[in-house]
Amino acid sequence: MTSFSPRIALAIAVAASAAGAAPALAAPGCSSDAFTVSGSPLSVEICAPATRPIGKAPLLATETLTARGQAPIVRKVTLEVLSPTEASHTIDDAPLQSLGIAGTLHMTIGYRAGVVRLEHALLVPGAIALK
């Protein structure tokens, strides 16, 4: 049986806890943001499909809002993509009551070159800037 010195055991424990505390990376084409709203953690992930629609068909992104201890809210958001080189934007309002948070998350979502991004977020009412 191998034994570790107390310093080595402490170093392993610190490294393991640091690895577990690292934020999750967003998947390709996705954005991931975390906020504290009214004392509750809220994470917002928005993902674009791997391929963009042909022509002027709208792009359907998936938005997932998660708060600890609550079932996530998964919604589709439509973005009108005008051309492959232009950035597209949309406004979306997501009610947060089912996550145990009073208010609505008012978001500006952008899309460019296959990547969707949460650009601005406000908690309303009150227009509390989160991003």
C-alpha positions as CSV (number, residue, x, y, z in Angstrom):
1,M,0.0,0.0,0.0
2,T,1.3,3.5,-0.9
3,S,1.2,6.2,1.6
4,F,1.3,10.0,0.9
5,S,2.8,12.7,3.0
6,P,0.3,15.1,4.4
7,R,1.5,17.8,2.0
8,I,1.1,15.6,-1.1
9,A,-2.4,14.6,0.1
10,L,-3.3,18.2,0.6
11,A,-2.0,19.1,-2.9
12,I,-4.1,16.3,-4.4
13,A,-7.2,17.4,-2.6
14,V,-6.7,21.1,-3.6
15,A,-6.2,20.1,-7.2
16,A,-9.2,17.9,-7.3
17,S,-11.5,20.5,-5.7
18,A,-10.2,23.2,-8.1
19,A,-10.9,20.9,-11.1
20,G,-14.5,20.4,-9.8
21,A,-15.0,24.1,-9.4
22,A,-14.0,25.0,-12.9
23,P,-16.8,26.5,-15.0
24,A,-18.3,24.3,-17.7
25,L,-17.2,25.2,-21.2
26,A,-19.8,26.0,-23.7
27,A,-20.2,23.6,-26.6
28,P,-19.1,24.9,-30.1
29,G,-21.7,27.3,-31.4
30,C,-23.0,28.0,-27.9
31,S,-22.7,30.7,-25.2
32,S,-22.8,30.0,-21.5
33,D,-23.3,32.7,-18.9
34,A,-23.9,32.6,-15.1
35,F,-25.6,35.2,-13.0
36,T,-26.8,35.6,-9.4
37,V,-30.4,36.9,-9.5
38,S,-32.1,37.8,-6.2
39,G,-29.5,35.6,-4.4
40,S,-30.1,32.6,-6.7
41,P,-27.6,31.2,-9.2
42,L,-28.9,31.3,-12.8
43,S,-27.2,29.9,-15.8
44,V,-28.1,30.6,-19.4
45,E,-26.9,28.5,-22.3
46,I,-27.8,29.4,-25.9
47,C,-26.9,27.1,-28.7
48,A,-27.1,27.5,-32.5
49,P,-27.5,24.5,-34.8
50,A,-24.3,23.1,-36.3
51,T,-25.5,24.1,-39.8
52,R,-27.3,27.3,-40.7
53,P,-30.5,27.2,-42.8
54,I,-30.2,27.6,-46.5
55,G,-31.5,30.9,-47.9
56,K,-33.4,33.2,-45.7
57,A,-35.0,30.5,-43.5
58,P,-34.9,31.5,-39.8
59,L,-32.4,29.9,-37.5
60,L,-33.8,28.2,-34.4
61,A,-31.4,28.5,-31.4
62,T,-32.0,26.6,-28.2
63,E,-32.0,28.5,-24.9
64,T,-31.6,26.6,-21.6
65,L,-32.1,28.4,-18.3
66,T,-31.1,26.6,-15.1
67,A,-31.4,27.4,-11.4
68,R,-30.2,25.1,-8.6
69,G,-32.9,22.7,-7.5
70,Q,-35.3,23.5,-10.3
71,A,-36.2,21.8,-13.6
72,P,-34.5,23.7,-16.4
73,I,-36.5,25.9,-18.9
74,V,-35.7,24.9,-22.5
75,R,-37.0,27.3,-25.2
76,K,-36.5,27.8,-28.9
77,V,-35.5,31.3,-30.1
78,T,-35.9,32.4,-33.7
79,L,-33.2,34.5,-35.4
80,E,-33.6,35.9,-38.9
81,V,-30.2,35.5,-40.6
82,L,-29.9,37.9,-43.5
83,S,-26.6,36.8,-45.0
84,P,-23.7,34.6,-44.0
85,T,-21.5,37.6,-43.3
86,E,-23.9,39.8,-41.3
87,A,-24.5,39.6,-37.6
88,S,-28.2,39.0,-36.7
89,H,-29.8,39.9,-33.4
90,T,-33.0,39.2,-31.6
91,I,-34.7,40.2,-28.3
92,D,-36.1,37.5,-26.1
93,D,-37.9,37.6,-22.8
94,A,-37.8,34.5,-20.6
95,P,-40.1,34.4,-17.5
96,L,-38.1,33.0,-14.5
97,Q,-41.0,32.2,-12.1
98,S,-40.8,28.5,-12.7
99,L,-37.1,28.6,-11.6
100,G,-38.2,30.2,-8.3
101,I,-36.9,33.7,-9.4
102,A,-39.3,36.7,-9.6
103,G,-39.1,38.6,-12.8
104,T,-38.3,38.1,-16.5
105,L,-34.9,37.9,-18.1
106,H,-34.8,40.4,-21.1
107,M,-32.0,39.3,-23.4
108,T,-30.3,40.5,-26.6
109,I,-29.1,37.5,-28.5
110,G,-26.6,37.8,-31.4
111,Y,-25.6,35.3,-34.1
112,R,-22.6,35.5,-36.5
113,A,-20.6,32.9,-38.4
114,G,-22.2,29.9,-36.7
115,V,-21.9,31.2,-33.1
116,V,-24.8,32.5,-31.0
117,R,-24.0,34.7,-28.0
118,L,-25.9,36.4,-25.2
119,E,-24.9,40.0,-25.7
120,H,-27.0,41.8,-23.0
121,A,-29.3,40.7,-20.2
122,L,-31.6,42.7,-17.9
123,L,-33.8,41.5,-15.1
124,V,-37.2,43.2,-15.4
125,P,-39.1,44.8,-13.8
126,G,-36.4,47.1,-12.4
127,A,-34.1,47.0,-15.4
128,I,-31.3,45.4,-13.4
129,A,-28.3,44.9,-15.7
130,L,-26.8,41.5,-15.5
131,K,-24.6,41.6,-18.7
